[in-house]
Amino acid sequence: MNYKEALYHPIFKIISQSANELQLDSFVIGGFVRDHILKRGAAKDIDIVAIGSGIELAKQVAKNLPNKPKVQIFKTYGTAMLRYDDIEIEFVGARKESYNENSRNPIVENGSLEDDQNRRDFTINALALDLSETKFGDLLDPFNGIDDLKNQIIKTPLNPDITYSDDPLRMMRAIRFATQLNFKIEDESLKSISKNCHRIKIITNERIVVELNKILESETPSTGFLLLEKTGLLQHILPELTALKGIDEIEGQRHKDNFYHTLEVVDNIAKHTDNLWLRWAALLHDIGKAPTKKFSKKVGWTFHGHEFEGSKMVYHLFKRLKMPLNDKMKFVQKMVFMSSRPIVLSQDMATDSAVRRLVFDAGDYVEDLMTLCEADITTKNPKKFNKYHNNFKIVRDKIIEVEARDHVRNFQPPISGEEIMKTFNLKPSREIGVIKETIKEAILEGDIPNEYEAAYQLMLKEGKRLGLKASN
């Protein structure tokens, strides 16, 4: 079978010519070939295997390209990379690998194309196209990867126990590909992931998070998280999520399974936003429910303060997984902490002051918060579903109205601490904070408009109450 049409980009002819000049055989392998056959759009990265030195081939290609791109060389791995025409091209010499039990870093030796295809993670990623002049575009498919693509199957080239035990990150990759491509993991392979799930502990958290992010960024993230849970991987990676699984019953009173509810929320939010960190917030919005779950005969099951507990857990989870502890983490924390606020508002009559406080506390993230809360509606009762959505529409309209009138998003009270100090001839003291807080509360409650003159008069009144004397 020939796939010459896949190699229409001029870079492939240049690689072919460069390999010929060095008297090497070269092949394009892996994701580029797979995605071309699946018609997944133009590739932004290409993997080239040389039977010989991949580094020398990269240098020769750079020499033959009109813009003479810089070649990045990774000597430790025997690889090289260059960018051309917005495409990242990685070159490696064909190799065979062997592993020891406590590391996913292989012992590497030079090998044949067959050796290189044997070491690939899945049959659909072992497909190669010949770049030699005489066989340009010929497909090399030793493991019937084409059939697995047609049948939408994820399968390892060799015994899955060897493939997964050698490099346990492949277990995460299997689940990620199954999620992204909507493929099924072959039964033997799935059993092998369950058997080897404990091996994930030798993988760095950074690498695990890359795969988790790709699962979360997919169209239906629940596919991946259900597989992670089924195989036992999730318990090793995100025990905070598996702790939500199950339904307890006492005296006939039950609560919903918060694990499956969480996955519904993540799928719901995936339909409305590509924001990875908002998807993380959806995934973690209920993690505080496991440690705060209580039962009392009077009220049944409660999860009091689960949002506060969950927001604290976000920090520890991000730290453990070596995720960014910056504004992204703070955003997820804020979303988890505030995740019930709009829900409570939508169930009551949304007063102006309650909406003002919501907008003030959420700041620029009020839209994201509303998106999260709407995704949190997972009831199967059509009447309830419509009622909740209509209530949220009322809250959204109220936010627009209050914002236009009161300008409270990220507002700073019209009177500064410096002006309070100057007015009452004060040095930094507790009274300044009290006056500022009084003005802020009065604006949020709607007692005074968010305007300088009204705030100034309240400052004088509050200062007098505190026994302060205004200087003339």
Secondary structure as GFF3:
##gff-version 3
##sequence-region A 1 472
A	DSSP	three_ten_helix	4	7	.	.	.	ID=ss1
A	DSSP	alpha_helix	10	21	.	.	.	ID=ss2
A	DSSP	beta_strand	26	29	.	.	.	ID=ss3
A	DSSP	alpha_helix	31	37	.	.	.	ID=ss4
A	DSSP	beta_strand	45	50	.	.	.	ID=ss5
A	DSSP	alpha_helix	54	64	.	.	.	ID=ss6
A	DSSP	beta_strand	72	74	.	.	.	ID=ss7
A	DSSP	three_ten_helix	75	77	.	.	.	ID=ss8
A	DSSP	beta_strand	79	84	.	.	.	ID=ss9
A	DSSP	beta_strand	87	93	.	.	.	ID=ss10
A	DSSP	beta_strand	95	98	.	.	.	ID=ss11
A	DSSP	beta_strand	107	110	.	.	.	ID=ss12
A	DSSP	alpha_helix	113	118	.	.	.	ID=ss13
A	DSSP	three_ten_helix	123	125	.	.	.	ID=ss14
A	DSSP	beta_strand	128	130	.	.	.	ID=ss15
A	DSSP	beta_strand	139	140	.	.	.	ID=ss16
A	DSSP	alpha_helix	145	151	.	.	.	ID=ss17
A	DSSP	beta_strand	153	154	.	.	.	ID=ss18
A	DSSP	alpha_helix	160	166	.	.	.	ID=ss19
A	DSSP	alpha_helix	169	181	.	.	.	ID=ss20
A	DSSP	beta_strand	184	185	.	.	.	ID=ss21
A	DSSP	alpha_helix	187	196	.	.	.	ID=ss22
A	DSSP	three_ten_helix	197	202	.	.	.	ID=ss23
A	DSSP	alpha_helix	205	216	.	.	.	ID=ss24
A	DSSP	alpha_helix	221	231	.	.	.	ID=ss25
A	DSSP	alpha_helix	233	237	.	.	.	ID=ss26
A	DSSP	alpha_helix	239	242	.	.	.	ID=ss27
A	DSSP	beta_strand	249	250	.	.	.	ID=ss28
A	DSSP	beta_strand	253	254	.	.	.	ID=ss29
A	DSSP	alpha_helix	258	270	.	.	.	ID=ss30
A	DSSP	alpha_helix	276	284	.	.	.	ID=ss31
A	DSSP	alpha_helix	289	292	.	.	.	ID=ss32
A	DSSP	beta_strand	294	296	.	.	.	ID=ss33
A	DSSP	beta_strand	300	302	.	.	.	ID=ss34
A	DSSP	alpha_helix	306	320	.	.	.	ID=ss35
A	DSSP	alpha_helix	327	338	.	.	.	ID=ss36
A	DSSP	alpha_helix	341	347	.	.	.	ID=ss37
A	DSSP	alpha_helix	352	362	.	.	.	ID=ss38
A	DSSP	three_ten_helix	363	365	.	.	.	ID=ss39
A	DSSP	alpha_helix	366	375	.	.	.	ID=ss40
A	DSSP	alpha_helix	382	406	.	.	.	ID=ss41
A	DSSP	alpha_helix	417	424	.	.	.	ID=ss42
A	DSSP	alpha_helix	430	445	.	.	.	ID=ss43
A	DSSP	alpha_helix	452	465	.	.	.	ID=ss44
###
